[in-house]
Amino acid sequence: MHLLIFEDNLIWSERLRKTISALGHQATVISRLKPSYPEAEIAILNFGSDTLWNPDLVRNLKSQNLILIGHAGHKEKQKLAEGREAGIDHVVTNSELTFKLDQILQRINTQ
């Protein structure tokens, strides 16, 4: 499976990329918005990013039939709510993404 990681935080992006690779999947880090992106099945979006979080991006990715996982800090309730309102398929906290990514991906694969 190929995942796009929309992340402008170098530490987060590397952590996610390595975790996804260790789970046997391919990951591409996207650190700035572009007109088009590589083909993938899933995109991970950081609601906390001032440069990458954009409801237009959500619509663009949804139009390409990507499954979207969005994340923010557990105390960032407003950002988590914004993600749900924007149509993100799976809204999770940063800690869930860090410690339960394998389970999240398994759940997506069984849907």
Jmol script that loads the backbone (N, CA, C; Angstrom):
load data "model"
ATOM      1  N   MET A   1       0.847  -1.165   0.000  1.00  0.00           N
ATOM      2  CA  MET A   1       0.000   0.000   0.000  1.00  0.00           C
ATOM      3  C   MET A   1       0.902   1.241   0.000  1.00  0.00           C
ATOM      4  N   HIS A   2       0.459   2.279  -0.690  1.00  0.00           N
ATOM      5  CA  HIS A   2       1.223   3.527  -0.753  1.00  0.00           C
ATOM      6  C   HIS A   2       0.464   4.605   0.020  1.00  0.00           C
ATOM      7  N   LEU A   3       1.173   5.285   0.919  1.00  0.00           N
ATOM      8  CA  LEU A   3       0.591   6.354   1.722  1.00  0.00           C
ATOM      9  C   LEU A   3       1.312   7.659   1.448  1.00  0.00           C
ATOM     10  N   LEU A   4       0.545   8.735   1.358  1.00  0.00           N
ATOM     11  CA  LEU A   4       1.106  10.082   1.276  1.00  0.00           C
ATOM     12  C   LEU A   4       1.066  10.679   2.671  1.00  0.00           C
ATOM     13  N   ILE A   5       2.166  11.247   3.106  1.00  0.00           N
ATOM     14  CA  ILE A   5       2.250  11.883   4.421  1.00  0.00           C
ATOM     15  C   ILE A   5       2.364  13.384   4.193  1.00  0.00           C
ATOM     16  N   PHE A   6       1.311  14.118   4.484  1.00  0.00           N
ATOM     17  CA  PHE A   6       1.327  15.576   4.356  1.00  0.00           C
ATOM     18  C   PHE A   6       1.809  16.140   5.681  1.00  0.00           C
ATOM     19  N   GLU A   7       3.089  16.479   5.723  1.00  0.00           N
ATOM     20  CA  GLU A   7       3.717  16.869   6.987  1.00  0.00           C
ATOM     21  C   GLU A   7       4.882  17.807   6.718  1.00  0.00           C
ATOM     22  N   ASP A   8       4.884  18.953   7.401  1.00  0.00           N
ATOM     23  CA  ASP A   8       5.999  19.893   7.258  1.00  0.00           C
ATOM     24  C   ASP A   8       6.926  19.878   8.469  1.00  0.00           C
ATOM     25  N   ASN A   9       6.649  19.010   9.424  1.00  0.00           N
ATOM     26  CA  ASN A   9       7.509  18.838  10.585  1.00  0.00           C
ATOM     27  C   ASN A   9       8.462  17.678  10.287  1.00  0.00           C
ATOM     28  N   LEU A  10       9.744  17.974  10.179  1.00  0.00           N
ATOM     29  CA  LEU A  10      10.734  16.976   9.775  1.00  0.00           C
ATOM     30  C   LEU A  10      10.761  15.768  10.709  1.00  0.00           C
ATOM     31  N   ILE A  11      10.654  15.990  11.997  1.00  0.00           N
ATOM     32  CA  ILE A  11      10.700  14.879  12.952  1.00  0.00           C
ATOM     33  C   ILE A  11       9.492  13.968  12.770  1.00  0.00           C
ATOM     34  N   TRP A  12       8.294  14.568  12.709  1.00  0.00           N
ATOM     35  CA  TRP A  12       7.070  13.787  12.509  1.00  0.00           C
ATOM     36  C   TRP A  12       7.110  13.039  11.188  1.00  0.00           C
ATOM     37  N   SER A  13       7.510  13.724  10.124  1.00  0.00           N
ATOM     38  CA  SER A  13       7.479  13.087   8.803  1.00  0.00           C
ATOM     39  C   SER A  13       8.410  11.881   8.754  1.00  0.00           C
ATOM     40  N   GLU A  14       9.593  12.000   9.319  1.00  0.00           N
ATOM     41  CA  GLU A  14      10.534  10.875   9.326  1.00  0.00           C
ATOM     42  C   GLU A  14      10.025   9.741  10.200  1.00  0.00           C
ATOM     43  N   ARG A  15       9.459  10.077  11.347  1.00  0.00           N
ATOM     44  CA  ARG A  15       8.921   9.045  12.236  1.00  0.00           C
ATOM     45  C   ARG A  15       7.819   8.260  11.522  1.00  0.00           C
ATOM     46  N   LEU A  16       6.897   8.981  10.886  1.00  0.00           N
ATOM     47  CA  LEU A  16       5.806   8.309  10.180  1.00  0.00           C
ATOM     48  C   LEU A  16       6.323   7.495   8.993  1.00  0.00           C
ATOM     49  N   ARG A  17       7.239   8.068   8.234  1.00  0.00           N
ATOM     50  CA  ARG A  17       7.773   7.358   7.069  1.00  0.00           C
ATOM     51  C   ARG A  17       8.441   6.053   7.488  1.00  0.00           C
ATOM     52  N   LYS A  18       9.248   6.101   8.536  1.00  0.00           N
ATOM     53  CA  LYS A  18       9.936   4.899   9.012  1.00  0.00           C
ATOM     54  C   LYS A  18       8.948   3.866   9.545  1.00  0.00           C
ATOM     55  N   THR A  19       7.943   4.317  10.271  1.00  0.00           N
ATOM     56  CA  THR A  19       6.935   3.399  10.802  1.00  0.00           C
ATOM     57  C   THR A  19       6.181   2.722   9.671  1.00  0.00           C
ATOM     58  N   ILE A  20       5.763   3.494   8.687  1.00  0.00           N
ATOM     59  CA  ILE A  20       5.021   2.942   7.550  1.00  0.00           C
ATOM     60  C   ILE A  20       5.887   1.949   6.782  1.00  0.00           C
ATOM     61  N   SER A  21       7.140   2.284   6.575  1.00  0.00           N
ATOM     62  CA  SER A  21       8.062   1.371   5.884  1.00  0.00           C
ATOM     63  C   SER A  21       8.250   0.079   6.678  1.00  0.00           C
ATOM     64  N   ALA A  22       8.378   0.199   7.995  1.00  0.00           N
ATOM     65  CA  ALA A  22       8.546  -0.980   8.845  1.00  0.00           C
ATOM     66  C   ALA A  22       7.316  -1.885   8.804  1.00  0.00           C
ATOM     67  N   LEU A  23       6.155  -1.294   8.524  1.00  0.00           N
ATOM     68  CA  LEU A  23       4.919  -2.078   8.412  1.00  0.00           C
ATOM     69  C   LEU A  23       4.762  -2.699   7.024  1.00  0.00           C
ATOM     70  N   GLY A  24       5.737  -2.454   6.149  1.00  0.00           N
ATOM     71  CA  GLY A  24       5.721  -3.066   4.831  1.00  0.00           C
ATOM     72  C   GLY A  24       5.034  -2.260   3.744  1.00  0.00           C
ATOM     73  N   HIS A  25       4.813  -0.979   3.994  1.00  0.00           N
ATOM     74  CA  HIS A  25       4.142  -0.117   3.026  1.00  0.00           C
ATOM     75  C   HIS A  25       5.112   0.934   2.492  1.00  0.00           C
ATOM     76  N   GLN A  26       4.725   1.560   1.399  1.00  0.00           N
ATOM     77  CA  GLN A  26       5.514   2.644   0.810  1.00  0.00           C
ATOM     78  C   GLN A  26       4.950   3.972   1.299  1.00  0.00           C
ATOM     79  N   ALA A  27       5.829   4.932   1.573  1.00  0.00           N
ATOM     80  CA  ALA A  27       5.395   6.249   2.046  1.00  0.00           C
ATOM     81  C   ALA A  27       6.124   7.343   1.281  1.00  0.00           C
ATOM     82  N   THR A  28       5.375   8.378   0.924  1.00  0.00           N
ATOM     83  CA  THR A  28       5.943   9.567   0.298  1.00  0.00           C
ATOM     84  C   THR A  28       5.584  10.761   1.162  1.00  0.00           C
ATOM     85  N   VAL A  29       6.590  11.520   1.574  1.00  0.00           N
ATOM     86  CA  VAL A  29       6.356  12.714   2.386  1.00  0.00           C
ATOM     87  C   VAL A  29       6.114  13.895   1.457  1.00  0.00           C
ATOM     88  N   ILE A  30       5.026  14.617   1.716  1.00  0.00           N
ATOM     89  CA  ILE A  30       4.681  15.834   0.982  1.00  0.00           C
ATOM     90  C   ILE A  30       4.821  16.988   1.969  1.00  0.00           C
ATOM     91  N   SER A  31       5.774  17.881   1.731  1.00  0.00           N
ATOM     92  CA  SER A  31       6.029  18.963   2.691  1.00  0.00           C
ATOM     93  C   SER A  31       5.501  20.315   2.231  1.00  0.00           C
ATOM     94  N   ARG A  32       4.951  20.365   1.010  1.00  0.00           N
ATOM     95  CA  ARG A  32       4.311  21.608   0.551  1.00  0.00           C
ATOM     96  C   ARG A  32       3.223  21.250  -0.449  1.00  0.00           C
ATOM     97  N   LEU A  33       2.208  22.097  -0.516  1.00  0.00           N
ATOM     98  CA  LEU A  33       1.086  21.849  -1.415  1.00  0.00           C
ATOM     99  C   LEU A  33       1.524  21.964  -2.868  1.00  0.00           C
ATOM    100  N   LYS A  34       0.974  21.078  -3.698  1.00  0.00           N
ATOM    101  CA  LYS A  34       1.310  21.026  -5.124  1.00  0.00           C
ATOM    102  C   LYS A  34       0.016  20.846  -5.920  1.00  0.00           C
ATOM    103  N   PRO A  35       0.086  21.034  -7.236  1.00  0.00           N
ATOM    104  CA  PRO A  35      -1.114  20.810  -8.050  1.00  0.00           C
ATOM    105  C   PRO A  35      -1.516  19.333  -8.132  1.00  0.00           C
ATOM    106  N   SER A  36      -0.531  18.418  -8.037  1.00  0.00           N
ATOM    107  CA  SER A  36      -0.850  16.993  -8.097  1.00  0.00           C
ATOM    108  C   SER A  36       0.131  16.216  -7.215  1.00  0.00           C
ATOM    109  N   TYR A  37      -0.258  14.977  -6.910  1.00  0.00           N
ATOM    110  CA  TYR A  37       0.525  14.138  -5.999  1.00  0.00           C
ATOM    111  C   TYR A  37       0.653  12.736  -6.585  1.00  0.00           C
ATOM    112  N   PRO A  38       1.637  11.958  -6.115  1.00  0.00           N
ATOM    113  CA  PRO A  38       1.762  10.578  -6.594  1.00  0.00           C
ATOM    114  C   PRO A  38       0.504   9.769  -6.263  1.00  0.00           C
ATOM    115  N   GLU A  39       0.273   8.728  -7.034  1.00  0.00           N
ATOM    116  CA  GLU A  39      -0.865   7.854  -6.750  1.00  0.00           C
ATOM    117  C   GLU A  39      -0.638   7.150  -5.420  1.00  0.00           C
ATOM    118  N   ALA A  40      -1.717   7.019  -4.668  1.00  0.00           N
ATOM    119  CA  ALA A  40      -1.659   6.362  -3.367  1.00  0.00           C
ATOM    120  C   ALA A  40      -3.057   5.901  -2.993  1.00  0.00           C
ATOM    121  N   GLU A  41      -3.127   5.117  -1.930  1.00  0.00           N
ATOM    122  CA  GLU A  41      -4.418   4.664  -1.420  1.00  0.00           C
ATOM    123  C   GLU A  41      -4.869   5.478  -0.212  1.00  0.00           C
ATOM    124  N   ILE A  42      -3.897   5.969   0.555  1.00  0.00           N
ATOM    125  CA  ILE A  42      -4.192   6.653   1.821  1.00  0.00           C
ATOM    126  C   ILE A  42      -3.346   7.911   1.920  1.00  0.00           C
ATOM    127  N   ALA A  43      -3.910   8.944   2.534  1.00  0.00           N
ATOM    128  CA  ALA A  43      -3.151  10.162   2.842  1.00  0.00           C
ATOM    129  C   ALA A  43      -3.292  10.453   4.329  1.00  0.00           C
ATOM    130  N   ILE A  44      -2.190  10.846   4.944  1.00  0.00           N
ATOM    131  CA  ILE A  44      -2.176  11.246   6.352  1.00  0.00           C
ATOM    132  C   ILE A  44      -1.970  12.756   6.390  1.00  0.00           C
ATOM    133  N   LEU A  45      -2.892  13.455   7.062  1.00  0.00           N
ATOM    134  CA  LEU A  45      -2.857  14.918   7.124  1.00  0.00           C
ATOM    135  C   LEU A  45      -2.713  15.383   8.567  1.00  0.00           C
ATOM    136  N   ASN A  46      -1.867  16.371   8.788  1.00  0.00           N
ATOM    137  CA  ASN A  46      -1.661  16.951  10.112  1.00  0.00           C
ATOM    138  C   ASN A  46      -2.512  18.213  10.233  1.00  0.00           C
ATOM    139  N   PHE A  47      -3.548  18.161  11.078  1.00  0.00           N
ATOM    140  CA  PHE A  47      -4.412  19.327  11.276  1.00  0.00           C
ATOM    141  C   PHE A  47      -3.661  20.491  11.905  1.00  0.00           C
ATOM    142  N   GLY A  48      -2.550  20.204  12.563  1.00  0.00           N
ATOM    143  CA  GLY A  48      -1.788  21.249  13.237  1.00  0.00           C
ATOM    144  C   GLY A  48      -0.872  22.041  12.322  1.00  0.00           C
ATOM    145  N   SER A  49      -0.754  21.634  11.068  1.00  0.00           N
ATOM    146  CA  SER A  49       0.136  22.321  10.134  1.00  0.00           C
ATOM    147  C   SER A  49      -0.524  23.579   9.589  1.00  0.00           C
ATOM    148  N   ASP A  50       0.153  24.702   9.756  1.00  0.00           N
ATOM    149  CA  ASP A  50      -0.372  25.960   9.211  1.00  0.00           C
ATOM    150  C   ASP A  50      -0.231  26.026   7.697  1.00  0.00           C
ATOM    151  N   THR A  51       0.710  25.285   7.140  1.00  0.00           N
ATOM    152  CA  THR A  51       0.955  25.365   5.695  1.00  0.00           C
ATOM    153  C   THR A  51       0.275  24.258   4.895  1.00  0.00           C
ATOM    154  N   LEU A  52      -0.044  23.130   5.533  1.00  0.00           N
ATOM    155  CA  LEU A  52      -0.597  22.006   4.783  1.00  0.00           C
ATOM    156  C   LEU A  52      -2.060  21.703   5.066  1.00  0.00           C
ATOM    157  N   TRP A  53      -2.576  22.098   6.210  1.00  0.00           N
ATOM    158  CA  TRP A  53      -3.970  21.787   6.519  1.00  0.00           C
ATOM    159  C   TRP A  53      -4.864  22.759   5.763  1.00  0.00           C
ATOM    160  N   ASN A  54      -5.699  22.200   4.890  1.00  0.00           N
ATOM    161  CA  ASN A  54      -6.495  23.015   3.996  1.00  0.00           C
ATOM    162  C   ASN A  54      -7.703  22.195   3.542  1.00  0.00           C
ATOM    163  N   PRO A  55      -8.925  22.657   3.801  1.00  0.00           N
ATOM    164  CA  PRO A  55     -10.105  21.909   3.349  1.00  0.00           C
ATOM    165  C   PRO A  55     -10.129  21.667   1.836  1.00  0.00           C
ATOM    166  N   ASP A  56      -9.534  22.563   1.048  1.00  0.00           N
ATOM    167  CA  ASP A  56      -9.459  22.329  -0.403  1.00  0.00           C
ATOM    168  C   ASP A  56      -8.606  21.101  -0.711  1.00  0.00           C
ATOM    169  N   LEU A  57      -7.551  20.895   0.053  1.00  0.00           N
ATOM    170  CA  LEU A  57      -6.716  19.707  -0.120  1.00  0.00           C
ATOM    171  C   LEU A  57      -7.542  18.452   0.157  1.00  0.00           C
ATOM    172  N   VAL A  58      -8.367  18.509   1.198  1.00  0.00           N
ATOM    173  CA  VAL A  58      -9.218  17.367   1.530  1.00  0.00           C
ATOM    174  C   VAL A  58     -10.121  17.039   0.346  1.00  0.00           C
ATOM    175  N   ARG A  59     -10.767  18.038  -0.223  1.00  0.00           N
ATOM    176  CA  ARG A  59     -11.650  17.811  -1.374  1.00  0.00           C
ATOM    177  C   ARG A  59     -10.870  17.228  -2.558  1.00  0.00           C
ATOM    178  N   ASN A  60      -9.683  17.760  -2.804  1.00  0.00           N
ATOM    179  CA  ASN A  60      -8.843  17.266  -3.895  1.00  0.00           C
ATOM    180  C   ASN A  60      -8.504  15.789  -3.692  1.00  0.00           C
ATOM    181  N   LEU A  61      -8.060  15.436  -2.504  1.00  0.00           N
ATOM    182  CA  LEU A  61      -7.669  14.055  -2.232  1.00  0.00           C
ATOM    183  C   LEU A  61      -8.874  13.120  -2.248  1.00  0.00           C
ATOM    184  N   LYS A  62     -10.007  13.583  -1.718  1.00  0.00           N
ATOM    185  CA  LYS A  62     -11.225  12.765  -1.733  1.00  0.00           C
ATOM    186  C   LYS A  62     -11.681  12.515  -3.166  1.00  0.00           C
ATOM    187  N   SER A  63     -11.503  13.509  -4.044  1.00  0.00           N
ATOM    188  CA  SER A  63     -11.903  13.334  -5.447  1.00  0.00           C
ATOM    189  C   SER A  63     -11.047  12.274  -6.141  1.00  0.00           C
ATOM    190  N   GLN A  64      -9.877  11.986  -5.575  1.00  0.00           N
ATOM    191  CA  GLN A  64      -8.997  10.937  -6.101  1.00  0.00           C
ATOM    192  C   GLN A  64      -9.228   9.602  -5.385  1.00  0.00           C
ATOM    193  N   ASN A  65     -10.282   9.558  -4.567  1.00  0.00           N
ATOM    194  CA  ASN A  65     -10.682   8.347  -3.840  1.00  0.00           C
ATOM    195  C   ASN A  65      -9.655   7.867  -2.826  1.00  0.00           C
ATOM    196  N   LEU A  66      -8.873   8.780  -2.272  1.00  0.00           N
ATOM    197  CA  LEU A  66      -7.953   8.405  -1.208  1.00  0.00           C
ATOM    198  C   LEU A  66      -8.712   8.308   0.112  1.00  0.00           C
ATOM    199  N   ILE A  67      -8.288   7.400   0.948  1.00  0.00           N
ATOM    200  CA  ILE A  67      -8.782   7.327   2.317  1.00  0.00           C
ATOM    201  C   ILE A  67      -7.923   8.284   3.124  1.00  0.00           C
ATOM    202  N   LEU A  68      -8.561   9.128   3.923  1.00  0.00           N
ATOM    203  CA  LEU A  68      -7.829  10.168   4.644  1.00  0.00           C
ATOM    204  C   LEU A  68      -7.781   9.888   6.139  1.00  0.00           C
ATOM    205  N   ILE A  69      -6.574   9.982   6.683  1.00  0.00           N
ATOM    206  CA  ILE A  69      -6.342   9.912   8.122  1.00  0.00           C
ATOM    207  C   ILE A  69      -5.841  11.288   8.530  1.00  0.00           C
ATOM    208  N   GLY A  70      -6.510  11.911   9.482  1.00  0.00           N
ATOM    209  CA  GLY A  70      -6.075  13.210   9.969  1.00  0.00           C
ATOM    210  C   GLY A  70      -5.721  13.129  11.439  1.00  0.00           C
ATOM    211  N   HIS A  71      -4.733  13.924  11.854  1.00  0.00           N
ATOM    212  CA  HIS A  71      -4.317  13.862  13.256  1.00  0.00           C
ATOM    213  C   HIS A  71      -3.993  15.244  13.809  1.00  0.00           C
ATOM    214  N   ALA A  72      -4.146  15.344  15.122  1.00  0.00           N
ATOM    215  CA  ALA A  72      -3.790  16.543  15.885  1.00  0.00           C
ATOM    216  C   ALA A  72      -3.583  16.104  17.329  1.00  0.00           C
ATOM    217  N   GLY A  73      -3.078  17.013  18.133  1.00  0.00           N
ATOM    218  CA  GLY A  73      -2.877  16.717  19.549  1.00  0.00           C
ATOM    219  C   GLY A  73      -4.193  16.432  20.252  1.00  0.00           C
ATOM    220  N   HIS A  74      -4.156  15.605  21.299  1.00  0.00           N
ATOM    221  CA  HIS A  74      -5.394  15.223  21.986  1.00  0.00           C
ATOM    222  C   HIS A  74      -6.103  16.412  22.630  1.00  0.00           C
ATOM    223  N   LYS A  75      -5.386  17.479  22.915  1.00  0.00           N
ATOM    224  CA  LYS A  75      -6.015  18.672  23.495  1.00  0.00           C
ATOM    225  C   LYS A  75      -6.508  19.641  22.426  1.00  0.00           C
ATOM    226  N   GLU A  76      -6.182  19.385  21.172  1.00  0.00           N
ATOM    227  CA  GLU A  76      -6.585  20.271  20.076  1.00  0.00           C
ATOM    228  C   GLU A  76      -7.970  19.867  19.561  1.00  0.00           C
ATOM    229  N   LYS A  77      -8.935  19.922  20.448  1.00  0.00           N
ATOM    230  CA  LYS A  77     -10.294  19.458  20.144  1.00  0.00           C
ATOM    231  C   LYS A  77     -10.901  20.193  18.952  1.00  0.00           C
ATOM    232  N   GLN A  78     -10.646  21.498  18.840  1.00  0.00           N
ATOM    233  CA  GLN A  78     -11.190  22.268  17.723  1.00  0.00           C
ATOM    234  C   GLN A  78     -10.620  21.771  16.398  1.00  0.00           C
ATOM    235  N   LYS A  79      -9.338  21.495  16.354  1.00  0.00           N
ATOM    236  CA  LYS A  79      -8.715  21.003  15.118  1.00  0.00           C
ATOM    237  C   LYS A  79      -9.243  19.615  14.758  1.00  0.00           C
ATOM    238  N   LEU A  80      -9.421  18.761  15.753  1.00  0.00           N
ATOM    239  CA  LEU A  80      -9.981  17.438  15.497  1.00  0.00           C
ATOM    240  C   LEU A  80     -11.403  17.559  14.952  1.00  0.00           C
ATOM    241  N   ALA A  81     -12.183  18.478  15.515  1.00  0.00           N
ATOM    242  CA  ALA A  81     -13.551  18.710  15.030  1.00  0.00           C
ATOM    243  C   ALA A  81     -13.541  19.249  13.601  1.00  0.00           C
ATOM    244  N   GLU A  82     -12.623  20.156  13.303  1.00  0.00           N
ATOM    245  CA  GLU A  82     -12.511  20.696  11.939  1.00  0.00           C
ATOM    246  C   GLU A  82     -12.211  19.583  10.940  1.00  0.00           C
ATOM    247  N   GLY A  83     -11.389  18.646  11.334  1.00  0.00           N
ATOM    248  CA  GLY A  83     -11.077  17.519  10.455  1.00  0.00           C
ATOM    249  C   GLY A  83     -12.301  16.675  10.165  1.00  0.00           C
ATOM    250  N   ARG A  84     -13.083  16.398  11.200  1.00  0.00           N
ATOM    251  CA  ARG A  84     -14.321  15.636  10.997  1.00  0.00           C
ATOM    252  C   ARG A  84     -15.266  16.386  10.069  1.00  0.00           C
ATOM    253  N   GLU A  85     -15.417  17.689  10.321  1.00  0.00           N
ATOM    254  CA  GLU A  85     -16.307  18.514   9.502  1.00  0.00           C
ATOM    255  C   GLU A  85     -15.839  18.582   8.051  1.00  0.00           C
ATOM    256  N   ALA A  86     -14.537  18.520   7.827  1.00  0.00           N
ATOM    257  CA  ALA A  86     -13.989  18.597   6.469  1.00  0.00           C
ATOM    258  C   ALA A  86     -14.156  17.283   5.703  1.00  0.00           C
ATOM    259  N   GLY A  87     -14.533  16.214   6.407  1.00  0.00           N
ATOM    260  CA  GLY A  87     -14.754  14.938   5.738  1.00  0.00           C
ATOM    261  C   GLY A  87     -13.617  13.944   5.836  1.00  0.00           C
ATOM    262  N   ILE A  88     -12.715  14.149   6.790  1.00  0.00           N
ATOM    263  CA  ILE A  88     -11.627  13.192   6.999  1.00  0.00           C
ATOM    264  C   ILE A  88     -12.240  11.854   7.426  1.00  0.00           C
ATOM    265  N   ASP A  89     -11.773  10.766   6.834  1.00  0.00           N
ATOM    266  CA  ASP A  89     -12.344   9.445   7.105  1.00  0.00           C
ATOM    267  C   ASP A  89     -12.018   8.930   8.505  1.00  0.00           C
ATOM    268  N   HIS A  90     -10.790   9.139   8.945  1.00  0.00           N
ATOM    269  CA  HIS A  90     -10.341   8.638  10.248  1.00  0.00           C
ATOM    270  C   HIS A  90      -9.608   9.762  10.966  1.00  0.00           C
ATOM    271  N   VAL A  91     -10.217  10.311  12.002  1.00  0.00           N
ATOM    272  CA  VAL A  91      -9.620  11.390  12.787  1.00  0.00           C
ATOM    273  C   VAL A  91      -9.035  10.767  14.050  1.00  0.00           C
ATOM    274  N   VAL A  92      -7.734  10.980  14.258  1.00  0.00           N
ATOM    275  CA  VAL A  92      -7.042  10.373  15.390  1.00  0.00           C
ATOM    276  C   VAL A  92      -6.154  11.408  16.075  1.00  0.00           C
ATOM    277  N   THR A  93      -5.762  11.099  17.291  1.00  0.00           N
ATOM    278  CA  THR A  93      -4.819  11.969  17.990  1.00  0.00           C
ATOM    279  C   THR A  93      -3.397  11.609  17.563  1.00  0.00           C
ATOM    280  N   ASN A  94      -2.470  12.496  17.859  1.00  0.00           N
ATOM    281  CA  ASN A  94      -1.064  12.227  17.534  1.00  0.00           C
ATOM    282  C   ASN A  94      -0.583  10.934  18.188  1.00  0.00           C
ATOM    283  N   SER A  95      -0.972  10.714  19.443  1.00  0.00           N
ATOM    284  CA  SER A  95      -0.512   9.503  20.129  1.00  0.00           C
ATOM    285  C   SER A  95      -1.127   8.250  19.507  1.00  0.00           C
ATOM    286  N   GLU A  96      -2.385   8.319  19.073  1.00  0.00           N
ATOM    287  CA  GLU A  96      -2.978   7.167  18.386  1.00  0.00           C
ATOM    288  C   GLU A  96      -2.228   6.871  17.091  1.00  0.00           C
ATOM    289  N   LEU A  97      -1.887   7.915  16.365  1.00  0.00           N
ATOM    290  CA  LEU A  97      -1.150   7.729  15.116  1.00  0.00           C
ATOM    291  C   LEU A  97       0.223   7.120  15.393  1.00  0.00           C
ATOM    292  N   THR A  98       0.862   7.557  16.457  1.00  0.00           N
ATOM    293  CA  THR A  98       2.191   7.059  16.808  1.00  0.00           C
ATOM    294  C   THR A  98       2.156   5.603  17.250  1.00  0.00           C
ATOM    295  N   PHE A  99       1.229   5.273  18.144  1.00  0.00           N
ATOM    296  CA  PHE A  99       1.256   3.961  18.777  1.00  0.00           C
ATOM    297  C   PHE A  99       0.295   2.939  18.175  1.00  0.00           C
ATOM    298  N   LYS A 100      -0.655   3.384  17.348  1.00  0.00           N
ATOM    299  CA  LYS A 100      -1.661   2.457  16.826  1.00  0.00           C
ATOM    300  C   LYS A 100      -1.799   2.510  15.309  1.00  0.00           C
ATOM    301  N   LEU A 101      -0.781   3.001  14.615  1.00  0.00           N
ATOM    302  CA  LEU A 101      -0.891   3.126  13.163  1.00  0.00           C
ATOM    303  C   LEU A 101      -1.159   1.776  12.509  1.00  0.00           C
ATOM    304  N   ASP A 102      -0.505   0.723  12.974  1.00  0.00           N
ATOM    305  CA  ASP A 102      -0.729  -0.602  12.408  1.00  0.00           C
ATOM    306  C   ASP A 102      -2.200  -0.994  12.529  1.00  0.00           C
ATOM    307  N   GLN A 103      -2.797  -0.771  13.696  1.00  0.00           N
ATOM    308  CA  GLN A 103      -4.205  -1.109  13.910  1.00  0.00           C
ATOM    309  C   GLN A 103      -5.123  -0.247  13.046  1.00  0.00           C
ATOM    310  N   ILE A 104      -4.785   1.022  12.905  1.00  0.00           N
ATOM    311  CA  ILE A 104      -5.585   1.926  12.068  1.00  0.00           C
ATOM    312  C   ILE A 104      -5.569   1.435  10.625  1.00  0.00           C
ATOM    313  N   LEU A 105      -4.393   1.076  10.117  1.00  0.00           N
ATOM    314  CA  LEU A 105      -4.285   0.598   8.739  1.00  0.00           C
ATOM    315  C   LEU A 105      -4.993  -0.741   8.555  1.00  0.00           C
ATOM    316  N   GLN A 106      -4.914  -1.617   9.537  1.00  0.00           N
ATOM    317  CA  GLN A 106      -5.630  -2.895   9.460  1.00  0.00           C
ATOM    318  C   GLN A 106      -7.133  -2.667   9.409  1.00  0.00           C
ATOM    319  N   ARG A 107      -7.619  -1.741  10.225  1.00  0.00           N
ATOM    320  CA  ARG A 107      -9.052  -1.423  10.242  1.00  0.00           C
ATOM    321  C   ARG A 107      -9.489  -0.896   8.873  1.00  0.00           C
ATOM    322  N   ILE A 108      -8.664  -0.048   8.267  1.00  0.00           N
ATOM    323  CA  ILE A 108      -8.981   0.491   6.941  1.00  0.00           C
ATOM    324  C   ILE A 108      -9.013  -0.631   5.909  1.00  0.00           C
ATOM    325  N   ASN A 109      -8.072  -1.556   5.984  1.00  0.00           N
ATOM    326  CA  ASN A 109      -8.005  -2.655   5.008  1.00  0.00           C
ATOM    327  C   ASN A 109      -9.185  -3.600   5.093  1.00  0.00           C
ATOM    328  N   THR A 110      -9.837  -3.664   6.239  1.00  0.00           N
ATOM    329  CA  THR A 110     -10.974  -4.578   6.391  1.00  0.00           C
ATOM    330  C   THR A 110     -12.304  -3.912   6.064  1.00  0.00           C
ATOM    331  N   GLN A 111     -12.290  -2.643   5.744  1.00  0.00           N
ATOM    332  CA  GLN A 111     -13.549  -1.944   5.432  1.00  0.00           C
ATOM    333  C   GLN A 111     -13.945  -2.175   4.001  1.00  0.00           C
TER     334      GLN A 111
END
end "model"
wireframe off; spacefill off
backbone 0.3
color backbone group
